[in-house]
Amino acid sequence: MQTVIGWIGDAAGAVMGWCFSLCGNYGWAILLFTLVTRVLLLPLSVWVHLNGLKMVRLMPEINWLHVNRYGDKDAIAEETAKLYKREKYNPMAGVVPVIVQLIILLGLVEAIRSLIGGAAEKDLTFLGINLGWVPAERGGISIAVPVAAALSALVMCAAQNRSQALQAEQSRLNQVSMLVISVGLSLYLGIFVAAGIGLYWIAGNLLSVAQMYALNAAIPPQKHVDYAELEKSREALREIESLGGEKKGLFAHDENAKREKADYRRFFSIRNKHVVFYSEKSGFWKYFRDTAEELLKQSNVRIHYVTNDPDDQVFRIAEKEPRILPYYIGPKKIITLMMKMDADIVVMTTPDLESFHIKRSYVRKDIEYIYTPHDPMSVHMSFREGAMDHFDTVFCVGPQQVREIRKTEEVYGLPAKTLVEFGYPLLDDLRAEGADALPSEKDGIQRVLIAPSWNEDNILDSCIDGLLERLPAEGRIVTVRPHPEYVKRYGPKLESLMNRWADKTGEGLRFETDFSSNRSMEEADVLITDWSGIAYEYSYARERPTLFINTKMKAPNPNWERIGITPLEIALRDRIGRSLNKDELDRVNGVIAEMTRDPEAWREQIRRVREENIFHPGESGKTGAAYIVRRLTEAAARRAGEEKRGKTDK
């Protein structure tokens, strides 16, 4: 090893001697030596630069791979390796320049050690510093060398983090870590090696910056990388990684981790699963309940119920109904579970199948995915574009949804889905729960419920103070019930609102953040909302009018007008209630008086609207269960036929 280092030192010494013959001073010779080595290594630098661009160009595909195969480490590793092979990307290329620079540095150390003893002091002096001095031993002005080395490393890392294609795309933690290591190492080594080595280090760092900008000018990253697609993929990955709430600390304990792992294994240990229900929250059971209960009555099938909520009420329900098998799978692990799904039918209220984190199974291609509604509204404006495109079957609330989906298929050239005239079972439950007379008919106290959406410009963000200044009055109770998502996302804003009205809160004004009961909706004489679907649940169930405040329209699909059908949110707004603009709040009490003056007239009008827009009132659960049973029977017959043909072929 010593011999090899000696050879390297001899070679470096020869080059250094040539540089000295041109400059007559070893300080300038070291600077020239640094420049010469950079020129000689330019082809290597170009190769590393191009290799880095390949990696950045691949990043959108790799990000989408993580999105589409989130949690499936084996599949991600396998597909990433294929991408590397396709692009001829070498993940070790960045190490090569480091090794080469280390070899040159070892040679230079030997060369400087040799010339210290034989060179005249005037030839070793550069900017008042003897290049043979070791700052740790000499001190004084020589300390400027390690300080300058650290500063040069700081300049180099800052420039690379900003402008070097691959380094600029690294995480903030990675960038800061590299900066701290480089600066710290430069400062530390600069103190314990000869000042000549420190001079080489400084020159090398600054030349690296110049070289980086020259390569960026000659081979612009913008011509090789689709940065718009990169940001789009990065945003999609961030959205998935944010699932499940705030990221836990490194040593934080997840009390449900063992339970999730056990349920995940149990789910896949069961073969021949026929029907799986997927729920995001405990509150979603109400959308499945009627169908699930009827399914248990009409068949001997077992329901596999997968939920993201560890406290889902279904676990208590399953204690009394052994044919419901519940599983807790968190928001991130569900991605992998759904990709590996093996069942005949999957029923879910979550739209955007295949568009975001929930994907169709790549293990089994013949699964029938059924969308079941969680509100009675239109599907082409209130959902994102393409939200229904990857479902095989949609349970439709009423004729409007059928028209909208068929028209969407026509406009976008999509294959026809199976559309089931289903209805809205939750409405049947709400009507049963609210069958009693309104409390106001007994005690004469009018109850007004404010229950807005959580989207941009909702009532709480735009005009709640104006409403609360006008609504409270003798003989009236006003309840403000924010959307659960608003409570989760904008807690500080809600707390500020409640504090502003704390001195008015009491018998006449209430804030309700407990969503375990629908009592405030059942008892309300008038509902005030903006674009929330609660308006239709309330009016259809209680046969009472809704007062709409015209805030900014909630339209997740900006292209909804392409379908050419007026959404129910707009068409029914003035058929089941009245509307006010935000600058018309002075009229709110007069409008409420008009809306409550003739309840029977409103009841008749709302019944007509409900009959026009809801399939199978009181029979939705039976309808959905009957469809699922029929499809399971057909699937069983198909498998039996395939097995019979297989035996015949043998």
N, C-alpha and C positions, 0 to 999 in steps of 0.2 A: 504493500500500500504506500509505504514511504517512497518507494522508487517511482510509482505512478505519479505521486504528487510532485516529486522532483522533476519528472519529465514535463509535467504541466507547467511547473515553475520555470523551467528552462525555455519552454515555448513562449510563455508570457514575457519572460525577461528579454527574449530576442525581439519581440514586437515592441516592448517598452524601450529597448535600446534604439530601435529604428525611429520611434517617436521622439526620443530625446535628441537624436542627431538632427532632427528637423526643428526642434523647439529650443534646445539649449537649457531647459529647465524642467525638472521632473514634475512640477505641478501642471504645467501646460502639457507635458508628455502624457500624464495620466488622463487629462481631459481628451487629448487626441486619441489615446488608447481606448477610452470609452466609446468615442465616436466610431473608431475603426471596427470595434467588436459589434456595435449596433448595425453598421452597414453590412458586415459579414453575416450577421444573423437575420437580416431583413427578410429573406425567403421564409425562414422559420416563423417570423412574426406575421407575415402575410397569411401563412397557412393557419396559424392559430386564430387570426382575425376572421378568416373565412369560416373556420370550424365553429367559432362562437356565433357567427351569423346564422349558421345552420341550426344551432340550438335555439336561438331566439325565433327563427322561422318556424321551428317545430312546436314552440310553446303553446300556440292556440290549440293545436291538435292534442297535445299532452294534457292541457287543461280540460278540454272537452272529454278526453278519455277518463280523467278523474271524475268529471261530472257524471258521465254515462255509466261508469263502473265504480262509483264511489264505494269504498270499503272493501272491494274485491281486489286485494293486493296482488294475488297471483295473476289475475287477468290483466291488471294494469301493468305489471312488470313485463309480462309476455308481449303485450301490444306495444309498449314503449321500446322494447328491444327491436321489434320489427320496424318501428319508425326510425330508430338509429341506423339500422342496416339499410333501409331504403334511401336515406339521405347521406349515407356514408359518414355519419357523425361519430367522432372519436371522443368519448367522455374524458379520456386521459390526456388529451392534447394540451390542456392548460398546464400540466405538470412538466412537460418537456422543457419549456423555456426556463423554468425554475432550476431544473437539474443542470442545464447548460450554464446558466448564470452562476450556479454554485461552483461548477468546475472552473470557470474563468476566475471566480473570486479566490479559490484556493491557489491557483497559479499566480495571481497577482500578489497574494500574501507572501508567497515564496520569493517572488521577484523583488518586492519592496524590502523584504528582510535582507536580501543579498545586496541591494544597492545602498542600504543605509550605512553599511560599514565602509563602502568604498567611495561613495560620492562626496564631493565637497559640500559643505554646509550651505554655500550660496546656491548650489544647484538643487538642494532639497527644500529651500525656503520658498514658500508661496503665500502671498498675502500676509507676510509677517509670521507665518506658522511653519515650523520645521515638520516636514512630512513624516519624519521618523518618530516624532513625539507620540506617546500614548497618553491621552488625556487623563486617564485614571492615575497615571504616575506623575505627569508633568503639571497638570492643573493650569491655572492662569488662562491665557488667551486660547490655549488649545481646546478648552471646553466649548468654544464656539463651533468646533467641527461636529461633535455629536448633536448639538442643538440644531445646527443647520441640516444635518442628516434627518433628524426627526421632522423638521419643517418641510423638507423636500418630500418625505414620505407622506406627510399630511396633504401637500399639494397634489401628489400623484393619486392618492386614494380618492380625494374629493373629486378630481377630474374624472377618474374612472367610474366612480359611482354616478356621475352625472352624464357622461358621454360615451363610455365604453359599452357597446351594444349589450353584451352578455351581463356584465357587472351591473349595469343600470337596471336590469330586470330582476336582480336578486332582491330578497326581502330586506326590509330596513335593518333588521337584526343582523343579517349576514353582512350588509355593507358597513355597519358600525363596528362589527366584530373585526372585519378585515382592516379597517382604519386603525382601531386601537392596537391590534397586533403589529401592524406594519410600523406605526409610529413608535410604539414601545420597543420593538426589536431594534429599530434604527438607532434610537437613543441609547439603548443598553449596549449594543455591540460597538457603537461609535466611541463609547468611553473606554473600551478595553482593547481596541486594535489601533494600529498606527494611523496617524492622521491622513496618510496617503490613501489608505483603504476607505476612510470616511469620505475623502474627496471623490473617489471613484463611485461610492454609494450615492452621493449627492448628485453627481453628474448623470449617473444611470437613471435615477428617479426622474429628473427633469427631462432627459432625452426620451424617456418612456412616454411622458405626457405629449411632447412634440410629435413623436412617432404615431401615437394614438390618433391625434387630430389629423395628421397627414393621411393615415389609412382611412379614416372616416370620410375625408374629402375625396380620396381616390376610389373608395368602395363604399358609397353611402348606404348605411343600414336601411334607410327608407325605401330603397329600391329592392331590397331583399326580404323585407318583413312587412306583413300586413298588420300594422299597429292598431287599426280599428277593430279587426277581428281578435287581436290579442286582448284588447281591453274588454271586449264583449265576453270572451271566454273567461277572463279573470273575474269579471263581475258575477258570472254564473257560478263559478267555483266558490267565490266569497259567499254567495247566497246559500249554497249548500252547507258550507262550513259554519255558517251562523245558525243553522237549524238547532233547535233544542235550547235556545236562550244563550246567555253569556257563556263565553269559553271559560272553563274551569281552570284554576291555577294548576301548576305542574304537580303539586303534591296534594291537590284537593281530592277528597274521598267521594266517590259516586256511590251512594248507598244502594242504588238499584242496579249496579253493574253486574253483580253475581246473578241476580234475578233475571236480567235481560239475557245473559249468556245461557242460563238454564232453559229459559223459554225458547230461545232461538234454536237450541239443540233439540228440544222436545218437538218443536214445530216440524223440523225436517226429519225427525225420527218416525213420524207418522206417514205411512204411504197411502196412496189412493184417497187423497183429500178431494172431496167433491165441491164444496162451496166454502169460500173464505170471504169474510167481511173485513174491510180495513177502515179503521176509524182514527182520526187525528186526536180527538179529545173525548172526555167522558160525556160531554153534552151532546155528542153526535149520535148516541144510542137512540135518541128520540126519533131520528130519521130512519133508523133501521128497525125499530121495535116491532111495528105492526107486521112488516114483511117477515121478520125472523120468527115471531110467534106463530104466524100462520104456516110458515115453512115447517116448523116442528109439528104442527097439527096435521098437515097434509102429507107428511112423509116420515120416514125413519132416519133421515139424513142427520149427520152431526155438523154443527156450524163451528167453523174455526174462526174465532174473532180476534183479529190482531189490532192492538191499539198502541198509540204513542204515549198514552197517559197511564202512569203507574197506579193512579188512584181511580181509574175508570170504574164506573158503577157496574160494568159488566162482570167484574170479578165477584161482586156480591150476588148478582143475578145468577151466575153460573153455579153458585153454591146450592141453589135450589133447582137448577135445571142442568143435569149432567150431560145433556147433549150439546150444550154450548161450551166450547173449549176455548178459554181466553188466553192470550199471550201478551205480555208486555214487551214491546220492541221499540226502542227510542227513535227519535226523528232521523238519526244518522244511520243506525243499523237497519232501519226499514228499507233503505235504498238497496242494500245488498239482498235482503230477504225478498224484496219484490222482483229483483232481477233473476233470482233463482227459484221463483215461485213454481210450484207443481200442483195444480188443481184444475178442476173442470171449469169452475166459474169463480170470478172475483167481483165482489160488489163493493162499490166505494162512492163516497160523496165528494171526493177530491177531484176537481177538474184538472186540465192540463196534463193528462197522462202522456208520457213520452216527451213532453215539451220541457219539463223541468226535472226535478230530482226523482220523481216516481216514474219508473220505466216498465214497459211490458217485459215479461219473462223472456230471457234468451235460452232458457232450459227447455221450455215447452211452448210451441208456437200455436197450439190449438186452444189455448185458454180463452174463454169468453169473458170480456171485461164489460161490466154493466155499471153505468152511471145512474145513481139514484139521487133525486133532487134534494137540496137542503134549503131551497126557497122557491116560491111560486112564480118567479120572475122570468123575463126573457133570457135567452142564453147567448144572444149574438152581440149584446152591448155590455151587460154586466159582468161577463167573463172575458178573459183575454182572447185574442184572435186565435182560432185553432184549438180552443179548450176542449171541444168534443171530438176532434178529428180522429183520435186513435182509440176510441171506444168502439166495441162491436155493437153494443146495445145501449140505448138510452131510455130510461123510464121517464116519460113525459108527463108533466103536470096537467097540461091541457092542449087544445088545438093549436094555440099560438106557438108552443115549442116545436110541434110537429112541422108547422109551416116554416119556421125559422131554420130548422136543421135541414129540411129538404131543399130550401132555397140556398143555404150555404153550400150544400153538396153540389148544387147546380152551378153556382157562381165560381166555385173553386175546383170543379171537376173531380170531386171526391167520390169514392165508392159509397153506395147506399148502406146506411146502418139499419139495424133492426130497431124500430121505434115502437115502444109499448105504450098503449094508452093506460097510464098508471094512476095519475091523480096525485094527491098530496096527503099522505096519512097523518102527518103532524097536525093538519088542519082539523081532522076528525077528532084527534085527542084534545086540541085546544077548545073545540066547540063543546066537547063533553065536560072539560074542566070548568068552562065559563058558562055553564048552562043556567046557573042561578041568576036571579035578578041583580041588577047593579046596586051596590050599596047606597048610591045616591037616592034610589027610589025609596029607601028605608029611612035614611037619616038626613036627607036633603042637602048633603055636602057634595059639591061637585069635585070630581077628581080629574086632574089634568096630568098626563104623563108626557114628558119630553124625552124621547129616545132616539137620538140621531145616529147617523153612520159615523165611521171614523176616518173617512177619506178627506182629502184636501178641501178646505173651506166649509167643513161641517158646522153645524149649529154651535157647538161648544167653542169652536175657534173663531167664529165670525159674528155671532149676534146673540149669544146666550144672555149677556148682561142686559141687552135691550128687552128681551123677553121677560127676564126676571124682574125688571123694573115695572112691568105692566101687568103681569099675570097674578101675583099673589093678591088675594082679596078675601073679605069676610065670607065664610061659607064655601071656601075653595081650598083644596089641598093640591099643591104642585109638587110633583116628584120628578127629579132629574135622574135618568138612568143612562149613563154613558155606555157606549158599545164596549164589550169586554176587551176588544183589541185596542181601543183607545186607552183603557186603564193600563194595559200591559205596556204600551209603547210610550204613552205621554203622561205617566204618573205625576211628574212635577207640575205640568200645566193644570191637571185636574185638581191637584192639591192647592194650587194658587187660586183657582176658581172657588173652591170650597171655603178657603180662608177669607176671600173677599165677601162672601155671603154668610159667613159664620154667625154674625149677629142677627141675621134674618131667619136662620135655620131653626126649625122647631116644628110646631104643629102644622103651620101653613106651607112650609117649604122643606123638602127632604131631598137628600142625595142618596141614591141607592147603588151600591157597588157589590152587593151580594146577588149573584145571578142564579142561585140554586132554585129559585121560585119564580113563577110567572104571575104572581099575585097582583103586582102593580099593573100589569097589562090587562089582567082579567077584570080588575075593578075600575079601570079608567073610563070616564065618560067621553073623553076626547084624547086622542093621541096627537102629539106634535112631533114631526120628524122632518128629514130632508129627503134623502134618496135611499133610505134604509128599507130593506125588504120586510121589516117588522110591520110596516104600514098595512100590507096585504094580509099578513097573518092576523093582525088585530082586527081589521075591518071585516075580513071574511068570517072570522070566528065569532066576534062579538056583534057583528052587524051594526057597527057604529062608525061614524065618519072619522077621517084622518085630516088633520090640518098640515099641509106641506109648506115648508119654507124653501123658497127657490134659491138654494145655494148653488155652487158650481156643480154641474151635473157629473154624476159618477159614471164614467165610461172607460173601463179598462181596455176595451177594444176601440181604438181610434178610427177604425175602418168599418164600423157597424153600418154606416149608411149604404155601403156597397150591396147589402142584402135587400134593401128596398122595402123593408117592413118596419113600421113604427113599433118600437119596443113597448111592452106593457107599462114600464115605468113612466112612460110619457102618455100613452094612450088612456090609461085608467086614472091618471092623477086627479082629474076633475070629475071623475065618475064616482069615486068612493070618498070624495072629500072636497076640500077647497085648497087653493094655493095663494100664498102671499110672497111678494118679493121682500128682500131684507130691508128695503127702505119704506115698507108699508106696515111696520110693526105697530104703529099707532092704531091700526084697525083690528088687531088681534082679538081683543075682547068682544068687539062687535061681531066678528066672524064666528067666534065660539058660541055666542048667543044664538046666532042664526042656525048653526049646525046642531044645536041641542034643542031647538024649539019644537021640531016635529020628528021625533025619533022613529015613528012608524013609517014615515015616508022614506027616510034614509034606509030603514031596514028592508023595505021592498026593493029599493034601487040596488042596494048592495047584494041582495040575494040574486037578482037578475045577472049582475056582473059575475058573481061567483059561479052561477050555473053555466054561463057562457065559457068560462075559462078554467074549470076544474073537472077532470075526468073522475068518474066512479066515486062520488062522495060516499064515505062510509065503507067502501069496498076496496080501497087502494091496496091495503096489505094483502088481502086475498088474491087480488089480481097479480101483484108482484110475485107472490109465493107460487101461484099456479104456473106462471111463466117459467120460473126457475125449476120447478119440479119437471115440467115438460122437457126442458132443455137437458136436464140431468138424465132423464129417461132416454132421450135421443142419443146422448153421448154414450150411455151404457150399451145401447143397441148397436151403435157404430163400432165400439170396441169389440163386442161379441162377434160381429160380422168379420172384423179384421182378424180376430183370432181363428175363426173358423176357416177363413180363406188361407191363413198361414199354415194351418194343419193340412189342408187339402193340397197346397203347393208342395209340402214335404212328401 
